[in-house]
Amino acid sequence: MSNSTNLTQTSTSFILASKVKDYFLLIKFTLSFTVVFSCVICYLLAPKVVNYDWGMIVILFFAGMLVTGSANAINQAVEKETDAMMQRTSKRPVANGSMSQLEAYIFAFVSGIAGVFMMWYFFNLNAALLSAFSLFLYAFIYTPLKKVNSIAVLVGAFPGALPCLIGWVAGNDDFAAGGLILFAIQFLWQFPHFWAIAWVAHADYSKAGFKLLPADKGPTKFTAIQGIMYSVLMIPVGILPHLVHLTGSFSLWVVLLCNVFMVVQSIRLYKEMDVKAARRVMFSSYIYLPIVLLSLLADKLH
């Protein structure tokens, strides 16, 4: 009897752990965490947020994870067949059959409604509306557009950058220059970042029929030049927080150095034209964003 009970408990624990893992994959936890991190930092950068209330910060983080998780769940439910074709996505729960499309859609509906409601109830209506718009744009416009035209990257850059504006609006309840500049920084950052990912995973994306690189012929000099152009544009935009007196001189130099570093990596991709160089741009972009955002916050705290 004891052995039977132990086996039942072990089986239940295994099933529960497996289901938790499925939901972590469904919401793309690492990606969602990065997105919500931007939202929280921009909330803390809002001038009206003077005394940091950790309760409100946790609520914002949780609401952001619900909204972002909802968008990612819809994305995976819609792309069940294409995810199954690609090595990098084949282990996602809807793609491998461990979760039904219906379950993913139900989770997306519940979490999306809950997240948007929390944004409205605890913060303000503008933050809630922006959250709902971002979810809609990512799940219902960007996701299907990936198979139609590479302009999907441009469209996807809007919901990708909106968390910065959502965080600002949640704290300040306005659309002042500071929030728009933070949005612009993350908006431009996404192009070298995402094209580097698309370069590295080009074979997988092509197999699934996704059109994500700016050149129809795939990883070309034209694609590399586009990455350089957006990296260069990041330099003047990175100066703007200092010019509008959002932050001080410390972050100005940190952001400038980070932007120059991104330009250098993008130029190296143009010269070398290989996956190794693209991966270098990709990892550089991963470290770029937290360093830039944390330097801006450090300046405000100082």
Secondary structure, 3 states (H helix, E strand, C coil): CHHHHHHHHHHHHHHHHHHHHHHHHHCCHHHHHHHHHHHHHHHHHCCCCCCCCHHHHHHHHHHHHHHHHHHHHHHHHHCHHHHHHCCCCCCCHHHHCCCCHHHHHHHHHHHHHHHHHHHHHHCCHHHHHHHHHHHHHHHHHHHHHCCCCCCHHHHHHHHHHHHHHHHHHHHHCCCCHHHHHHHHHHHHHHHHHHHHHHHHCHHHHHHHCCCCCCCCCCCCHHHHHHHHHHHHHHHHHHHHHHHCCCCCHHHHHHHHHHHHHHHHHHHHHHHHCCHHHHHHHHHHHHHHHHHHHHHHHHHHHC
